Amino acid sequence: MFDTLSALPADPILGLLNQYRQDSNSNKVDLGVGVYKDPNGHTPILNCVKTAEKFRFENEQTKVYIGPTGSADFNTLITDLCFGASHSAILSNRIRTVSTPGGTGALRVAADFIKRCKKDAVIWVSDPTWANHTGIFEAAGVQVKTYPYYDHANESLKFDEMAQCLSQISSDDVVLLHACCHNPSGMDLTNDQWDIVVELTKEKGFTPLIDMAYQGFGTDVEEDAYGVRRMADFIDNMILCSSCSKNFGLYRDRIGSCSVISKDSNQADIAFSVLLYVVRCIYSMPPAHGAAIVETILGSEELKQQWLDELKVMRDRINGNREILVSTLANSGVERDFSFINVQKGMFSFLGVNKDQVTRLKEEFSIYMVDSSRISIAGISNDNVGYLASSIAKVL
C-alpha cells in the first residue's frame, strides 16, 4: 500500500526553521516562525501561567477523561472572554462551546461541522490567509475559494473589492474572517469596515466563521473582539474558533475552543449535538492541561489582571518592533516608504520584497523569512534591527 505514496513538500516555515538552526552565522535573524519572542529571542512562560500550573499540580486528583466537551469552566470563561459576559447571545443561551486541541483543532472541528451542515459547502477565505486554512478545510472535504483582501502593490486593504465579492456569495456558503491581527498581512478591518461586513452578512445570509487566534495582540482583548461581538449581535448563525496559544503563551499545550451561535437555544442544542459527534469522530476527548491553566487564570481576578498586564507587555513589544524597524530602515538610507508596517497589527507583516531579494537576504545575510516576504515581527530586537535594516537596504 505505501508503495503508491509520493513525498509531499515540507511545510515552508518548518523547513526554514531547520535551515536557520543549521546556520553558523552569529548575526542570523529568524523572521519566519510565528511565535512571540522577548528581547533575548526567548519565548517565555508567563508568570501567571506558572502560578496556575503550580496550583494545578498541587490540586489535580485524577487523569480521567474530561468528556468530549472539555472543561465546562473553561468553556464558560473562554466564551465570556471572546463575546463579553453580558453579550445578548450569552444571555439568551444561543452559544455552545467545546474545548479543542488548539486553534487548529477548533478549525478542523468547524470544518467537519460545516460538512455535516451542507455536504457541498463552499468556504471563502481571504487572499492571502493563514497557509493552513486551505489544507484544514480541504481535508474535511469542504471546497475553498478566496475573496480579495490584501493589496501587495499598495500595502493596503482591498476593502471595496472584498465587499463586492461578499455581496455575491451564496447564502449556502461560509466566509472565514480574521477577528484581528490578520495572518499573514497584519492588515485588519476597521470597526466601520466590520459594520459593513456585518450588514453584508445579514443581507446575503451566508454563515460567518471567525478565526480569533490573537485576541489581545492587536489593541486589547475587548477591542480585538469587536467584529466577533458585532457579528453575534445581528447574525443568527455563526461559528467562532479561538486559540490560547499566543495570548497565554500555551503553544505546546494545545488548547482552543470552537463555538457555534444559533438563532435560539433549541437550535443551539441541536447544533451542539452535531458538534459533539464531530469531536468524537476526530479526537474523542480534548486535552485538559491547557484548559485548566486558562480557567485558573480567568477565574481569578488577581491572575486575570496579571495576565492582562503580561499580555500588554507582549503587545507593546510587538508594536514597538514595528516602529523601530520603520525608523531604522529610514535611517539606513532606504527610500522606499515602509510606514505601512506601523498601521498593521499583530505578529506579521509583508515586507514587500521580491522572491529573489528574499533569497539574497537568506543566502548572503542569514536573514530568514518565507518567500512571500511575510515576516514575524517578534523576531526583531534592538540587537538585530540595525543589521536587519542595513541588509534590507543592500538587497533593495
SULJO-V265469 format. One record per residue. SS is DSSP state (a for helix, b for strand, c for the rest). D_CENTER is the distance of its C-alpha to the mean C-alpha in Angstrom with 1 decimal. Layout:
BEGIN
ss-><SS:SS>
d_center-><D_CENTER:D_CENTER>
END
This chain:
BEGIN
ss-><c:a:a:a:c:c:c:c:c:c:c:a:a:a:a:a:a:a:a:a:a:a:c:c:c:c:c:c:b:b:c:c:c:c:c:c:c:c:c:c:c:c:c:c:c:c:a:a:a:a:a:a:a:a:a:a:a:a:a:c:c:c:c:c:c:c:c:c:c:c:c:a:a:a:a:a:a:a:a:a:a:a:a:c:c:c:c:a:a:a:a:c:c:c:b:b:b:b:b:b:c:a:a:a:a:a:a:a:a:a:a:a:a:a:a:a:a:c:c:c:c:b:b:b:b:b:b:c:c:c:a:a:a:a:a:a:a:a:a:c:c:c:b:b:b:b:b:b:c:b:b:c:c:c:c:b:b:c:a:a:a:a:a:a:a:a:c:c:c:c:c:c:c:b:b:b:b:b:c:c:c:c:c:c:c:c:c:c:c:c:a:a:a:a:a:a:a:a:a:a:a:a:a:a:c:c:b:b:b:b:b:b:c:c:c:c:c:c:c:c:c:c:a:a:a:a:a:a:a:a:a:a:a:a:c:c:c:b:b:b:b:b:b:c:c:c:c:c:c:c:a:a:a:c:c:b:b:b:b:b:b:c:c:c:a:a:a:a:a:a:a:a:a:a:a:a:a:a:a:a:a:a:c:c:c:c:c:c:a:a:a:a:a:a:a:a:a:a:c:c:a:a:a:a:a:a:a:a:a:a:a:a:a:a:a:a:a:a:a:a:a:a:a:a:a:a:a:a:a:a:a:c:c:c:c:c:c:c:c:a:a:a:a:c:c:c:c:b:b:b:c:c:c:c:a:a:a:a:a:a:a:a:a:a:a:c:b:b:c:c:c:c:c:b:b:b:a:a:a:c:c:c:c:c:a:a:a:a:a:a:a:a:a:a:a:c>
d_center-><36.8:34.7:37.0:35.4:32.0:30.9:28.5:25.0:23.4:21.3:17.6:18.1:15.8:17.6:20.8:20.3:19.8:23.1:24.9:23.8:25.1:28.3:28.9:31.7:31.3:31.1:29.4:26.5:23.0:19.7:17.1:15.4:13.4:10.0:11.1:12.7:16.4:19.3:22.2:23.8:20.9:20.4:17.3:19.2:19.2:19.1:22.6:21.6:20.2:23.4:25.4:23.7:24.1:27.8:28.3:26.9:29.1:32.1:31.7:30.2:33.1:31.9:29.5:30.2:27.6:25.8:25.7:23.3:21.8:21.0:22.0:23.2:22.8:19.2:18.6:20.5:19.1:15.3:16.5:18.4:15.6:13.3:16.4:19.0:21.9:24.3:22.4:24.9:22.9:23.0:26.7:27.6:26.1:24.0:20.9:20.6:17.9:17.7:16.3:14.4:14.0:10.4:7.4:9.2:12.3:11.2:10.6:13.9:15.6:14.7:16.0:19.2:19.6:19.5:22.0:24.2:24.2:25.3:26.2:26.1:22.8:21.0:17.3:16.6:13.5:13.2:15.3:13.5:10.1:8.1:11.3:10.9:10.4:14.1:15.4:14.0:15.6:18.7:19.3:19.6:22.0:20.1:21.0:18.3:19.3:17.7:18.2:18.8:16.3:16.6:20.2:20.5:24.2:23.8:20.3:19.6:18.2:20.3:20.2:23.7:23.2:19.9:21.9:24.9:23.0:21.5:25.0:26.3:23.8:25.6:25.4:24.9:21.6:18.0:15.6:11.9:10.4:7.3:8.2:7.8:7.3:7.3:6.5:9.4:11.7:10.8:12.9:12.2:14.6:17.3:18.4:21.4:19.4:17.4:20.9:22.0:19.2:20.1:23.7:23.2:21.4:24.3:26.8:25.8:24.8:21.8:19.2:15.7:12.7:9.8:6.2:5.3:2.8:5.0:8.2:11.1:10.0:11.2:14.6:14.7:13.6:15.9:15.5:11.7:12.5:15.2:14.2:13.5:16.8:18.7:17.9:19.0:22.1:23.4:22.0:23.7:21.2:17.4:14.6:11.6:9.0:7.6:7.0:9.5:9.0:8.2:10.0:12.8:12.9:13.4:12.0:15.2:15.9:13.3:12.9:10.8:12.3:13.2:15.3:17.8:19.7:23.2:26.1:28.1:28.3:30.4:27.9:25.1:27.3:27.8:24.1:23.6:26.3:24.7:21.3:23.3:25.1:22.0:20.8:24.4:24.4:21.3:21.4:23.8:22.7:19.5:19.7:21.1:20.7:17.2:17.8:21.1:19.8:17.3:20.1:22.6:20.8:20.0:23.5:25.2:25.7:26.4:23.5:21.1:22.5:22.4:18.7:18.2:20.5:18.8:15.3:17.3:18.7:15.4:14.4:18.0:18.1:15.3:17.0:20.2:19.3:18.7:22.1:24.0:22.9:24.0:27.3:28.0:27.7:30.1:32.4:32.5:34.2:31.4:32.4:29.3:27.3:23.9:23.5:20.6:18.4:19.4:18.3:14.7:12.0:9.4:9.5:10.6:13.6:16.1:19.4:21.4:23.9:25.1:24.9:28.4:27.4:24.3:26.8:29.3:26.9:26.2:29.8:31.7:29.6:27.3:24.1:21.4:18.6:17.8:20.3:18.4:18.6:14.9:15.0:13.1:14.6:14.8:17.3:19.8:22.5:25.9:27.5:26.0:25.3:29.0:29.1:25.9:27.2:30.7:29.4:27.4:30.6:32.7:30.7:30.7>
END
